[in-house]
Amino acid sequence: MHNIKLIIAYEGTDFRGWQIQPGQPTIQGVLSDVVQQLTQERLNLHGAGRTDAGVHAWGQVVNFKTHSELAPEVFRRGCNALLPPSIRVREAEEVGPDFHARWMAQAKTYAYFIYRGSIVPPFRWRYVLHVPQELDFAAMAEAARYFEGERDFTSFSASTRSEEDDRDQTMIRSVFCSELIDGSSGSWARLWDSISDQPCPNAFSDEWIYRVRGTSFLRYMVRKIVGTLLQVGRSRLPAREIPYLLEKRDRSCCGPTAPPHGLCLQSVEYPDPTVSLGGKTRES
């Protein structure tokens, strides 16, 4: 039995998220069908994160166990030949039998893109939230920092739609970094360099990027944080109020949930401290 790990990227617009849903197009469903064609086995594919409908990924990590003797590189080429262009396998390798993409993940990094120019370029509109109105960047950046640390994020989560799951789920999450980045600054170019081997696109100069790195995230958590940051930027909520919203543990008190298309799963980190599986080698 071989344990194969894939790093995949996808454009989530036309999919109902990662997780298989009967009668709905999903990333997991499409990828499972392709892997079945290659292995002649119906396998369980495990993803590091269950991204929602419309959310994108650059560094989603997947693993599956198979009796197939196909080499990892053959899996990569074969998957990319059969998958739609909106899903790409960036890397493939065989890993140890105990590796599990979801349960062994130690940290994930998400980025949310806010376009600030008056006209969104046609090649960016699927991936950014367009907010051309005046926003207070400094206040939003200050507010973003209040989300760092180990906290109860009930106020910034959505129900799982299951009373049993809601009751059993812990709402405590550890956020290592929460920051707002101006795309015109050198800091975004450095961040881009840490996750991609390609040059930083000039289009990002008119964007603000909310970047958050943590152990794991609750349903809609990042999008609710972004919606709240926008309320701060519009002077409808003081930045210093964020700790009180966290303390309330009340889902009704946060800002609106930001749309999914601005969100991207950038990378996932595993126990080896020198490797970030969504991008270049780096210290975590």
C-alpha positions in Angstrom: 0.0 0.0 0.0 1.4 3.4 -1.0 0.5 6.7 0.6 0.5 9.5 -2.0 0.5 13.2 -1.2 -0.5 15.9 -3.6 -0.3 19.6 -3.5 -3.1 21.1 -5.5 -4.3 24.5 -6.6 -7.8 25.3 -7.8 -10.0 28.1 -8.9 -13.1 27.5 -6.7 -15.7 29.6 -8.6 -17.5 26.7 -10.3 -17.3 24.3 -7.3 -19.4 23.8 -4.2 -16.3 23.7 -2.1 -13.8 20.9 -1.3 -16.0 18.3 0.3 -18.0 15.8 -1.7 -21.7 16.6 -1.9 -24.3 14.4 -3.8 -25.2 15.9 -7.1 -22.9 18.9 -6.7 -19.5 19.7 -8.4 -16.8 19.7 -5.7 -13.0 19.6 -5.8 -12.8 16.3 -3.8 -15.4 14.7 -6.0 -13.7 15.6 -9.3 -10.3 14.7 -8.0 -11.6 11.3 -6.6 -13.0 10.5 -10.0 -9.7 11.2 -11.8 -7.7 9.2 -9.2 -10.1 6.3 -9.7 -9.5 6.4 -13.4 -5.7 6.2 -12.8 -5.7 3.5 -10.1 -8.9 1.5 -10.9 -9.7 1.9 -7.2 -12.3 4.0 -5.4 -10.2 5.7 -2.7 -10.7 8.1 0.1 -9.0 11.4 -0.5 -8.2 13.5 2.6 -7.8 17.2 2.2 -6.0 19.5 4.7 -8.8 22.0 4.7 -12.5 21.9 3.7 -12.7 25.1 1.7 -16.2 26.5 1.1 -18.0 27.1 -2.1 -16.2 29.7 -4.2 -13.0 29.7 -2.2 -9.7 29.2 -4.0 -6.5 27.4 -3.1 -2.8 27.5 -4.1 -1.5 25.1 -1.5 -4.2 22.6 -0.6 -2.6 19.3 0.5 -4.3 15.9 -0.2 -3.3 12.3 0.5 -4.7 8.9 -0.4 -3.6 5.3 0.0 -3.5 3.0 -3.0 -2.3 -0.4 -4.2 -1.3 1.2 -7.5 2.3 1.0 -8.5 2.2 4.3 -10.5 5.0 6.7 -9.6 4.1 10.0 -8.0 5.2 11.9 -11.0 2.9 9.8 -13.2 0.1 10.6 -10.8 0.9 14.3 -11.2 1.0 14.2 -15.0 -2.0 11.9 -15.3 -4.2 13.9 -13.0 -3.4 17.1 -14.8 -4.2 15.5 -18.2 -7.7 14.4 -16.9 -8.6 17.3 -14.5 -10.3 20.4 -15.7 -8.0 23.4 -16.1 -9.4 24.9 -12.9 -7.7 22.2 -10.8 -4.0 21.5 -11.1 -1.7 19.1 -9.2 1.4 21.1 -8.5 3.4 18.4 -6.8 3.1 14.7 -6.0 5.2 12.4 -3.8 5.0 9.2 -1.8 5.0 9.7 2.0 5.1 7.5 5.1 2.0 5.4 6.0 1.1 7.6 8.9 0.9 10.8 7.0 -2.6 12.4 7.0 -3.2 15.7 5.2 -5.8 16.9 7.7 -4.9 15.5 11.1 -1.1 16.1 10.8 -1.4 19.7 9.7 0.2 22.1 12.2 -0.7 25.4 10.6 -2.6 26.9 7.6 -2.2 30.3 6.0 -5.1 32.0 4.2 -5.1 35.2 2.3 -8.1 37.5 1.5 -7.7 40.0 -1.3 -9.4 43.4 -1.4 -9.1 45.4 -4.6 -8.9 49.1 -4.0 -8.7 50.6 -7.5 -11.7 52.0 -9.3 -11.8 49.3 -12.0 -11.0 45.7 -11.3 -8.8 44.1 -14.0 -10.8 41.4 -15.9 -8.2 38.8 -14.9 -8.6 39.6 -11.1 -12.4 40.0 -10.6 -12.9 36.3 -9.6 -10.3 36.5 -6.9 -10.8 39.9 -5.1 -13.5 41.8 -3.2 -13.9 45.2 -4.8 -14.0 48.0 -2.2 -13.1 51.3 -4.0 -14.6 53.4 -1.2 -12.4 55.1 1.4 -11.1 52.8 4.1 -8.9 53.5 7.1 -5.9 51.2 6.5 -4.2 52.0 9.8 -7.3 51.2 11.9 -7.9 47.9 10.0 -4.2 46.9 10.5 -4.5 47.7 14.2 -7.7 45.7 14.5 -6.2 42.7 12.7 -3.5 42.3 15.4 -6.2 41.8 18.1 -7.0 38.4 16.6 -3.5 36.9 17.3 -3.1 34.5 20.1 -5.1 31.6 21.5 -8.8 32.7 21.7 -12.4 31.6 21.7 -13.6 32.5 18.2 -17.3 31.8 18.7 -18.2 35.4 17.7 -16.4 34.9 14.4 -17.7 31.5 13.3 -20.8 30.1 11.7 -22.8 27.1 12.8 -21.8 23.7 11.3 -25.6 23.2 10.7 -25.5 20.3 13.0 -26.5 20.8 16.7 -24.4 17.8 17.7 -21.3 19.0 15.9 -21.7 22.5 17.3 -22.0 21.1 20.8 -18.9 18.9 20.4 -16.7 21.4 18.6 -14.1 23.4 20.4 -14.2 27.1 19.6 -10.6 27.7 20.8 -8.1 28.4 18.0 -4.5 29.6 17.9 -3.7 32.4 15.5 0.0 33.0 15.0 -0.2 35.9 12.6 -3.1 38.2 11.6 -2.0 41.2 9.4 -3.3 43.6 6.8 -0.8 44.2 4.0 -0.7 47.0 1.4 -0.1 45.3 -2.0 2.0 48.4 -3.1 4.5 47.8 -0.3 7.6 45.6 -0.4 6.1 43.4 2.4 3.6 41.9 0.0 6.3 41.1 -2.5 8.3 39.3 0.2 5.2 37.4 1.2 4.5 36.4 -2.4 8.1 35.2 -2.7 7.7 33.0 0.3 4.8 31.1 -1.3 5.5 31.1 -5.0 8.4 30.7 -7.4 6.8 33.1 -9.9 7.4 36.9 -10.0 5.0 39.0 -7.9 2.2 40.3 -10.3 2.0 44.0 -10.7 -1.8 43.8 -10.3 -1.4 43.4 -6.6 -0.2 47.0 -6.3 -3.9 48.1 -6.0 -4.8 45.5 -3.4 -4.8 45.1 0.3 -4.3 41.5 1.5 -5.5 40.2 4.8 -3.1 37.3 5.8 -3.9 35.0 8.7 -1.9 32.0 9.8 -3.1 29.6 12.6 -3.5 26.0 13.7 -7.0 25.7 12.1 -10.1 27.7 11.4 -13.8 27.6 12.2 -16.4 27.7 9.5 -16.5 31.1 7.8 -14.0 32.4 10.5 -11.6 34.2 8.1 -14.4 35.7 6.1 -16.2 37.0 9.2 -12.9 38.5 10.4 -12.5 40.3 7.1 -16.1 41.6 7.2 -15.4 43.0 10.7 -12.2 44.6 9.6 -14.1 46.3 6.8 -16.5 47.7 9.4 -13.5 49.1 11.2 -12.1 50.6 8.0 -15.4 52.3 7.4 -15.3 53.8 10.9 -18.4 51.8 12.0 -16.5 50.0 14.7 -13.4 51.0 16.7 -10.4 48.7 16.4 -10.2 48.5 20.2 -13.6 46.9 20.3 -12.3 43.6 18.8 -11.3 42.1 22.2 -14.8 42.7 23.5 -16.4 41.1 20.5 -14.2 38.0 21.1 -15.2 37.9 24.8 -18.9 38.1 24.0 -18.9 34.7 22.2 -21.9 35.9 20.3 -22.2 35.2 16.5 -24.5 38.1 16.0 -22.0 40.8 17.1 -19.4 40.4 14.3 -19.4 42.2 11.0 -21.0 40.6 7.8 -19.4 37.6 6.3 -17.1 38.6 3.4 -17.8 36.9 0.0 -15.9 33.7 -0.6 -14.2 34.6 -3.9 -11.6 36.9 -2.2 -10.3 34.0 -0.1 -7.5 31.6 -0.9 -5.8 28.8 1.1 -2.2 29.7 0.5 -0.2 27.0 2.3 -0.3 24.2 4.9 2.5 23.3 7.3 3.5 19.9 8.7 5.7 18.7 11.5 9.0 19.2 9.7 9.8 22.7 10.8 11.8 23.6 7.7 9.1 22.8 5.1 5.9 24.7 4.2 4.1 22.3 1.8 2.2 25.1 0.1 5.2 26.9 -1.2 9.0 27.3 -0.9 11.1 25.8 1.9 11.1 28.1 4.9 11.1 28.2 8.7 7.7 28.0 10.3 
